[in-house]
Amino acid sequence: MTDTDRRRQPVTDGGSPVPVGVKIGSTRTVIAFPAPDGGVQVIRTLTCLAEYKNPITGETKYAYGDNAAAEYPDSVEFPLRSGLPDSGHQTERTAQFFDAVVDSHDVPEDSVVVYVTPLSENTTGQENLGRVIADSPIGTGGIERYPEMLCGAIPAFGDGLEAIETVFAAMNLGATHVESAAFRRGEQVAPYRTAAVSGNEVDRKIISNVENETQSRVHIDINTAREYKEQHASFENFEPLTDVIQQPGGGRHEFTIGRSIMDPVEEYLDTVVAHFAGEFLPQLSGQYQRVQRLALDQPVVLTGGMACLPGFVEECQQRLGEAVDTEMTVTAPDRPDIAPAIGAQRIASRLVR
């Protein structure tokens, strides 16, 4: 029996645990639980930590999340850069980070936790992630895990759990992989996963493009590249970006970049469409032809941070329709980046009831 199994206790009618949804992602962690006003409180922060020394006592201390990335960009550690905690060190760091976030935001210990997991054959990484949740202070009322794509699609279908009762296809546009699957009344079928295209690769290409476009006068780090992408990339109204950096010898250098951001994003979308239309759909048709027909009668649901870019969903719909030579509908939740935790929290609410 694993640590996760020991913590996974049945929910009884006599208790009143709080339903909590959790996504510990390679780039960001999102936690959702009921707010005092009856809504849902969402915690969203970068999955990272940074070690530093107290200048007076010499004591080793840590900063976490967004603060760590902003204050220590040269030494910040993202323990899940590969997607799952493969090693003991990654698991320890992830647990340290998660416990700190839970504690600092007063996430209720008396809770039923549903956490999401990506598609992966890495059973060690999946078990380590489960151990991080199981050993955390929360989840004393029970712990369950569900596919990230399913949980992420739930908010796209309505205010409840309508997605569990239908047949549809989904894509998760994550930082480390692109995932696709069909869902048949909650059952995941024909899962497909590729690392040939990823949000992290877009960030790396932006770094290279900025250097080339500025004739090597400007060098940015991976966190700055991600911020450029998230704040400025748009299929609707992209405009060249002007920014200022401090030069090593003193003084400030203002620079403008044009296609350094959108070229990698355009290439990313083309590759995503090619994999979905050219690999996933034939795989789904070969294994579950009737399921494919039913799934494509519903909108294809996009989740993940890349789907947050303005105009991305509409552009994906157009290019996917051209790729398969038929009319397609593509949709996304209002907030694709936090949708998996929101969907997980709704499942946890059902488990509590």
Summary of the structure (lengths in Angstrom):
residues: 353
radius of gyration: 21.1
end to end distance: 26.6
largest distance: 67.7
contacts: 1216
relative contact order: 0.16
helix: 41%
strand: 24%
